[in-house]
Amino acid sequence: MEVINEKKIIGPSKLTKYEKARIIGARALQISMGAPPLIMTSAKSPIEIAEEELKEKVLPITIRRKLPDGRYQDIPIKWLLE
């Protein structure tokens, strides 16, 4: 497999609603299992905390976008939230 490491982004230049839902769901699960929040917040629900972390751009997450031909690109989440 060939890895694309250039700044050119495969697909939309913003975070899709599916990627956003996956990130919030995965982070909320981590928080509900005892992971410490990355920001100070008054939110009570793990989902609300995860949404605020995403909004504040503190999550160290990389999105992997794949193409039908097998190529992929790893994109830091900060590039997609700008």
N, C-alpha and C positions, 0 to 999 in steps of 0.2 A: 504494500500500500504506500502511496505517495502522500506525504504530509505537506500541507500548504502552510507556510509560516509567514507569508507576507501580510501586510496591513489590509489588503483587499478582502472584504468580508463576503462570504458565501451567503446568499439569501438576503433577507431584510436587514437593514442597518440598525434596527431597533429590536428590543426583546419582544418575541411574539407572546401572545396570551397563553399559549401552551407551555412555553419555556418558563414564563412567570409563575404559572400555576404549579409546575413541577418543582421549581426552586422554593416557593413558599411552603408547599406541602412537605418537602424533604426537610427543610429547616425547622418547621413547626414540629415535626416528628422528633427531631433531635432535641429540641427544647423540652418537649413533653417527656422525653426519656431522661432528662436531667442535665442536658448540656447548658452551660451558662450563657445568658444573653450577651451579645457583643456590644450592646448599647444600654444606657440607663433609660428606662421607660416606665410609665405608669400603666401601661397596658397589662391586662390580666390574662388574656387568652394567648396560647402559643402562636396561633395564626396571626393575631394582631402584632405580636412581637416580631415575628418573621417578616411581616409586611413593612414594619418600621425599619428593620435592618436593611431590607432591600431598598427602601426609599432613601436611606442615609448612605447607601453605597459602601457598606462595611463588610459585606459578605465576600470571602475569598473564593469565589466560584468561577469556573471556566466552562463555557458552553461548547460542546462538540457538535458541529453541524456536518452531516454526512451528505454526500451526493450519491446518486444511483450507481455511478461507476466505481464506487469504493473509496474515492478520495474523501478527505475530511479536513476540517480546519478547527483548531481550538481557539476560541475567542474569549478573552477576559470579559467578565460581566460589566466592568466599568466602561468598556468601549461601547456597549449596547445601551447603557443608561444615560449617555450624554445627550 
